[in-house]
């Protein structure tokens, strides 16, 4: 009876040790897989973000140039009106 008890006790502790060690060693490979998966997605997100920033920059530049152009045209028409009023035409 004593030998069978030691055998069962050894099997239980051995299986627990194997489970703990397998979790310890397998977690590294899972983390590496997760890092690789997230690494690829973060690179794609970075590229998409760069494209968005470029497009946004172009839109802002166009808006600025349109505003400046409108201001210049408005100032020119105001000056023309002032000259016409001074000349009386």
PLY file of the C-alpha trace (Angstrom):
ply
format ascii 1.0
element vertex 89
property float x
property float y
property float z
element edge 88
property int vertex1
property int vertex2
end_header
0.00 0.00 0.00
2.82 2.34 0.81
4.51 1.81 -2.56
1.26 2.44 -4.44
0.69 5.65 -2.46
4.14 6.93 -3.33
3.60 6.05 -6.98
0.29 7.93 -7.17
1.79 10.85 -5.25
4.72 10.95 -7.71
2.40 10.82 -10.73
0.35 13.73 -9.37
3.39 15.88 -8.61
5.04 14.94 -11.90
1.99 15.88 -13.93
1.70 19.19 -12.07
5.37 19.92 -12.69
4.97 19.16 -16.40
1.92 21.42 -16.65
3.70 24.29 -14.90
6.83 23.94 -17.03
4.84 23.64 -20.26
2.95 26.86 -19.43
6.24 28.56 -18.65
7.92 27.56 -21.91
4.89 27.87 -24.17
4.06 31.39 -22.96
7.17 32.79 -24.62
6.25 31.44 -28.02
2.68 32.75 -27.65
3.99 36.17 -26.64
6.29 36.21 -29.66
3.36 35.34 -31.92
1.27 38.08 -30.35
4.09 40.60 -30.67
4.57 39.70 -34.33
0.83 39.98 -34.97
0.59 43.34 -33.20
3.81 44.49 -34.84
2.39 43.97 -38.31
-0.86 45.73 -37.47
0.94 48.66 -35.85
3.08 49.08 -38.97
-0.05 49.17 -41.11
-1.65 51.66 -38.75
1.46 53.86 -38.86
1.46 53.83 -42.67
-2.24 54.69 -42.80
-1.73 57.48 -40.27
1.13 58.92 -42.35
-1.09 58.91 -45.43
-3.88 60.64 -43.51
-1.49 63.29 -42.23
-0.20 63.95 -45.76
-3.73 64.25 -47.13
-4.77 66.49 -44.25
-1.72 68.69 -44.85
-2.62 69.05 -48.52
-6.19 70.01 -47.64
-4.99 72.61 -45.12
-2.56 74.12 -47.65
-5.33 74.37 -50.25
-7.62 76.05 -47.74
-4.90 78.53 -46.77
-4.13 79.40 -50.38
-7.84 79.88 -51.11
-8.24 82.19 -48.13
-5.17 84.23 -49.10
-6.36 84.42 -52.69
-9.80 85.61 -51.58
-8.24 88.23 -49.29
-6.04 89.51 -52.11
-9.00 89.75 -54.48
-11.07 91.52 -51.85
-8.27 94.01 -51.15
-7.80 94.67 -54.86
-11.50 95.33 -55.42
-11.55 97.62 -52.36
-8.57 99.56 -53.71
-10.17 99.83 -57.13
-13.37 101.14 -55.55
-11.40 103.71 -53.54
-9.56 104.94 -56.64
-12.83 105.20 -58.58
-14.41 107.17 -55.74
-11.45 109.55 -55.59
-11.52 110.08 -59.33
-15.26 110.41 -59.33
-15.92 107.84 -62.01
0 1
1 2
2 3
3 4
4 5
5 6
6 7
7 8
8 9
9 10
10 11
11 12
12 13
13 14
14 15
15 16
16 17
17 18
18 19
19 20
20 21
21 22
22 23
23 24
24 25
25 26
26 27
27 28
28 29
29 30
30 31
31 32
32 33
33 34
34 35
35 36
36 37
37 38
38 39
39 40
40 41
41 42
42 43
43 44
44 45
45 46
46 47
47 48
48 49
49 50
50 51
51 52
52 53
53 54
54 55
55 56
56 57
57 58
58 59
59 60
60 61
61 62
62 63
63 64
64 65
65 66
66 67
67 68
68 69
69 70
70 71
71 72
72 73
73 74
74 75
75 76
76 77
77 78
78 79
79 80
80 81
81 82
82 83
83 84
84 85
85 86
86 87
87 88
